[in-house]
């Protein structure tokens, strides 16, 4: 009897357990179904709100368009009036800055628009090197293609203009840096030097456009050669990175003919000069898309992460990768194995790996995307003449953190095909018309976390008789975008560099995590298998 009762109880318990499991599964299904339904409805509602916001902003822009055009016309005549007054007051007036030069003149003490280039040069002594550089600069003073470099930048009535002085003192542009209590410099010493000079003014109370600094102490060398650090500080108003590298090759270097590595070219806006029906349709499509690109730029929310947000201090930390002959070869292999990636895709994927590692070491969760400002260069005709100019536009790229390289490539392709770069290019052109008090709040960058720039590097250069052993560059910060990452392939060696404001990092070692190139191997092994990075 007991056995029958226990069997009955056992069966009842089994049925109860099964019923409980089925009931739990059913409730879980209902909950998930309701949650997914709610999530879809919320997402649909959010998308509708975003569409309504875009339509509202577009309507406001259309309504304000006549007022804006009238304001621009008034500003144009105001500039003409100011130019008459300035020309009468200043006999050294040499013309107003171009639109893109004005853009880089919108700065303050915490965001100086100075490109820093660090090189290591062989020389018998620092005095000999500095005298050779002075002689080379003196020889190009009268060169019409380089005269812009010796202009001085001034501002009056809110407009920036060039001043051309009759006498140029080269000694004001070139000087020695002396580090106390040391005879040899290591990498940490160079990092500290770069930090110390980052907030120093350029010559002539910041009116000058460049400065060349040479270390008085030699740099520690493994091969026994005598080497010194050379730092080129050049204001971005003088020209963009590609123009400045060309200047370095064609004026300061001994070997004038030196082609850049075309594989490492920065993102370039596609320009087709052929007049075909397809090109006409593409142009019309682009013109139609431009208003919405402007609206999306206005509505874009600022990034929220530990690398973005606080006001910048002006004190910068620098870091760069060691010489690695295999890094460029590795990038080449990734490109050749896939057959579809370019340098920008691979560089962005490596950066995404480094950023993910950096965020994982922090307390706050890693963001899904990081807004990255990309300088996009417009191609110009090759006529052999050096031209110092800013021939670029910018666009914000949403870099996915912890995803695969194929997703990054797809986003890059959409950016290249979009009207956003051209919209920003034309928007920047108004910089030449409006005074700085209006322009500064308009172009004060507050949305992106960082800037990413890569430039083609030349083959091995010789400066004043000594080989330029290494070369790395750093881009300036703007607004509250306090991090800049760069890549330069010089003499077949790829180097990454980073400059960050002390408001977002406490020391230069934190930048080593972002620049860690170990992720390249993972990209290589997984780029052909559609597997998620990390």
PyMOL commands that set and color helices and strands:
alter all, ss='L'
color gray80, all
select helices_A, chain A and resi 2-89+99-105+126-139+147-150+170-172+187-197+236-238+241-252+262-264+277-299+325-338+343-360+405-417+420-432+436-442+509-514+519-526
alter helices_A, ss='H'
color red, helices_A
select strands_A, chain A and resi 93-96+114-122+152-156+159-163+174-177+184-185+210-215+218-219+227-235+268-269+316-320+369-378+392-400+450-456+462-463+466-474+483-490+493-501
alter strands_A, ss='S'
color yellow, strands_A
deselect
rebuild
show_as cartoon
